[in-house]
Amino acid sequence: MVRIARNLALDHLKRAESRLTSSMDENFIANLHAQASQADVTFNKVASDEEFSQFCAAVRHLPLQCRRVFVLKKVYGFSQREIAAELKLSESTVEKHISKGMKLCTRQILQHSTHEHFAAPALRRASTSSGIRA
């Protein structure tokens, strides 16, 4: 009888320990998911800020009249007709400015991205060869 009671008590302890361990594992995994999710949010925020910064820089490089038309269309959502009336231009001219703005901004952003992609390794090599460690 004593042996049976002892074995039952040991079985109960083993099951309780197993439940505690699996509960701790679930909490650990949940914490990892929460941390990864927070890291994703932070990364997305930084990436979004960088993309917006690149867009603004590209828009600043547009010729003045093209920039005015482009900003009214892409930032404020004006129609071509509204822009034409506002700036006293033909709708055809507005359309050409929008097209030109898209091409120039795209080119500027792509050049910046390509420059960043290729410049980083070159800068690391230059700093390493000059004795500077990153």
Secondary structure as the mmCIF struct_conf table of DSSP 4:
data_model
#
loop_
_struct_conf.conf_type_id
_struct_conf.id
_struct_conf.beg_label_comp_id
_struct_conf.beg_label_asym_id
_struct_conf.beg_label_seq_id
_struct_conf.end_label_comp_id
_struct_conf.end_label_asym_id
_struct_conf.end_label_seq_id
HELX_RH_AL_P HELX_RH_AL_P1 VAL A 2 ARG A 60
TURN_TY1_P TURN_TY1_P1 HIS A 61 HIS A 61
BEND BEND1 LEU A 62 LEU A 62
HELX_RH_AL_P HELX_RH_AL_P2 LEU A 64 LYS A 74
TURN_TY1_P TURN_TY1_P2 VAL A 75 TYR A 76
HELX_RH_AL_P HELX_RH_AL_P3 GLN A 80 LEU A 87
TURN_TY1_P TURN_TY1_P3 LYS A 88 LYS A 88
HELX_RH_AL_P HELX_RH_AL_P4 GLU A 91 SER A 129
TURN_TY1_P TURN_TY1_P4 SER A 130 GLY A 131
#
